[in-house]
């Protein structure tokens, strides 16, 4: 599972050479931000497709703005680096890509200003984030999601993910696959590291970006698929905890998690307790889309090896 190369300090190097000092600021204070990007192998096309890479790199750079990072990169230049990296790795399978920007100054002191920053990236073969993609059991976490005026969730800031780790580990040690996390107002925010959707009476509902959620690229793509391909109404509004107990279907989505059906919440079945027809159809559409099999969304997929066939 280990990659052979990484982009580090301005060049592609063997992964063993991509090392930082134990004095690095980001290691001590969580002053970094990352992205999660997937690329999918399509056997028929004999090509690897990166899903919405420019959107992902734009979000990485926006996360950097929150942390006062001045980086000499654009989404387009980051994409070129990624293409070079994937071609050097010669992957012919599904991979997960991790771009990371971080305060690289070596020293002590809590601040964001007057610090150097850098960009690194690697890619690894990757399958399912949650093993039970069609039958996931979740629980409501006792931990609340960080508020926008604490650490903004719209930026994938490394230090903020201690909050996600607390929620995830408690859920898994209690025998569940994932956690649902409430915001400070008691409304559903998201999973530990995924956006949340539910279906009630044929309407799909998801929390707004003001509920301290990540402004998910997969979330945005899913909303478009639901509306344009499945002709479903999608409401973006606050969701009460108990609404999930009486929902017909529910699911999590994100780059890492992809699309995961929730079939049980705190020992209560969601709908019939099995993956429902809407989530089932959505998963089919999504996996066709990310592998470049739906022509009208082809501009979301960047081919890695030569021209797209």
KAZIDA-V94070 format. One record per run of one state. SS is the DSSP state (A for helix, B for strand, O for the rest). FROM is the first residue (numbers start at 0). LEN is the number of residues. Records with the same first field share a line. If there is no record, write none. Layout:
SS: FROM-LEN ; FROM-LEN
This chain:
O: 0-4 ; 8-2 ; 17-6 ; 29-2 ; 34-2 ; 42-4 ; 51-1 ; 66-8 ; 89-5 ; 103-2 ; 106-10 ; 125-10 ; 144-12 ; 173-4 ; 182-4 ; 191-3 ; 200-2 ; 206-2 ; 211-5 ; 228-5 ; 236-3 ; 245-3 ; 254-3 ; 265-2 ; 269-7 ; 290-4 ; 303-6
B: 4-4 ; 10-4 ; 23-1 ; 31-3 ; 36-6 ; 46-5 ; 94-9 ; 105-1 ; 116-9 ; 135-9 ; 156-1 ; 177-5 ; 186-5 ; 194-6 ; 202-4 ; 233-3 ; 239-1 ; 248-6 ; 257-8 ; 267-2 ; 300-3
A: 14-3 ; 24-5 ; 52-14 ; 74-15 ; 157-16 ; 208-3 ; 216-12 ; 240-5 ; 276-14 ; 294-6
